Amino acid sequence: MDHRSGLKMKNNIIVFIVTLFILTPFVNAFGATTYHWEDSPLEISPGETKQTELVLQNMVGEKDLYLSAEIIEGSDITSILDDETTYFIPFGSKDVIVNLEVSIPDSYEIGGRQNVVVSFKEAVEDEGQMVQMSGAVSVSIPILVKELDDTLEGSPESSGFPYGVVVVLGSMIVVGIILVKYKTIKKTKK
């Protein structure tokens, strides 16, 4: 009995390995990511509209992919801004952007949470015509409806102007002037 079970186990392992090698060329790996997760939701106030993006990647499988996007949850507050909802993702890319817009109606309750779920399905081509869908992945964007923070409106941080860049450039100019004057004074003393 022991010899038979050992032989059977060996045969099962061989069948598994052969199956693995046969199926390996059919494996595709693509992914979608978001800048928002459960501990860092997209915060938005009632009556407000914000834009966000998802990032598609195709790092495994050695072939280019077409992914078809569909909002499967939260379509009442979210729309895809791109003209086409089928995205070409070349092999090796990790930066194909999907632009979304989220609009919260005035009637939404402060503190309420909702998820927006976008599904991406692989569109497989057959002689130039889309004929079937295969692999799929979904991305969830948590939304937190919060009260509008009036204290930030009109502040430098909310205006979009890059004040930090101006401060750094200004500091560099001041340091440059000081160095030039210092060198000039040092040369005149010699």
N, C-alpha and C positions, 0 to 999 in steps of 0.2 A: 504494500500500500504506500509506503513512504516513497519508493522509487517513482510510482505513478504520479503522486502529488507534486513531487519535485519536477518531473518532466512536464506536467501540466502547467506549473508555475513558469517554467522556462519558456514554454510555447506562448503563454499569455504575454510575457515580457517581450518576446520577439514580435508578436502581432502588434503590441502597443508601439514599439519603436518604429516598425514599418509604417503603421498608420500615421504616426507623428511626422515622419519624413514625407509621406505622400501629401498630407494636409498643409505642411508648412508653406508652400508657395501661395496658398489661398488666404493667408493671414494678413490682415491690414490693421494697422493701429493708427487711429486718429483721435484727436481730443479737442475739447473746447474748454476754455477757462474764462473766469470772470474776475473782476477786481473787487467783488463783493461776496461775502460769505456770512454765516450766521452771526459771528461776533463783530462783523463790519458790514452791516446792511447799507443799502442805498437809502439815505435819509432824504425824505421829501415831504413837503407840507401840502395840505389841501389847497387845490387851485394852482399848484405849481407843476411845471414840466421840466424834466431833466433828461439829458442824453447820457448814455453810457455805452460801453462796447463789450463785446465778447471777442475772444481771440481763438482762432482755429489753428490747429497744427497737424502735420502729417510727417511723423519722424520715423516710422517703421513700415516696411512692406515694399519699398522700392518702386512704387508706382504713384502717379498723380491720381488725385481723387476729385470727385464732384460731390459736394454735400448739399442736401436740400434742407433748409431751415423752416421750422414751423413752431409758432408759439402755441404750446399745448395747455398752459395755465397762465392766467393773467392777461389774456388777449383783450380784455375790456379796458385795460389801462396802458397796454404796451403795444408798440408797433415797430416793425423793422423798417428802418429808413432807407436802406439800400434799394436800388431799382430792381435788382434781381435777388431772389431768395435762394438761388442755387449758386454755390460758391466753388470756384476752382481752387484746390489746394495742391500745389506742386509738391512732389516728394522732397522732404528735407526742410520744408517751410514750417515756421512756428509763429507767423505774424500776419495771418489773414484776418482782417478786422470785419466784424459784423456790428453795424451801428444800430442802436435801439433808442427809442424815445419812450419815456414813462411819464404819463400825465395822471395826476391824482385829482379827481373831482372835488369840488368844495365840500361835498357832503360826507367825505370820508372822516372817520373818527380818529382823533388824535391818539397816538399810542398804538394804533392798530398795526398789525403785521400782515403782509401778504407775500406770497412767493410768485415770481414770474419764472416759468419753466419754458426753455426753448430746446426743442429736439432737433438734432441733426442726423439725417439718414443718408447713407451712402447711396448715390444714384449710379447705377451700373449702366454703361452704354453698350448697345449692340448695334453695330453698323451705323453709328451716328444717331440712333434714336434711343431716348431714355425708355428702358423697358421694365426695369425692376429695381427694387430697393433691397439693400442687404444690411450691413452693420449700422448701428445707431448709437448715439450718445446724447444724454440730456444734461443741460446746465440749469441750475436753479439760482436765481438772484433774489435774495431776501430784501423785501421793501419794508421800511419802518416809516410810518406816517407820523411826523412830529410837528410841533408848533413852529411857525415861522419865527426865526430869531431876528428881531428887528435891530438888535444892538450891532450886528455885523454889517447891516446895509449901509452903504456909503463909506465904510472903512476902507483903508488901503488894501487890505487883504481880499475884500470882496469885489473890488473894481476890475480885477484882471490885469492891472498894470504891474509890471515886474519891479517893484520897489527894491527888492533884495539885490537885483542886478545893478540897479542904479547906485545903491550904496557901495557895493563892491567895486564897481568901476570908478566911482568918485574917490574911494579910498586909494585905489591904485594910482590915480592921477596925482593925488596929493603926495603920496610916497615918492612917485617919480619926480615931481617938482623939487621935493626936499633933497633927493639924491643928486639931481643936476646942480642945485645951488651949492650943495656940500662939495661936490667935485670942483665947481667953479672957484669957490673960496679957497680950496686946498691948492689949486693950480696958481692962483694969484699970490699966495704966501711963499711959493718957491722961488 
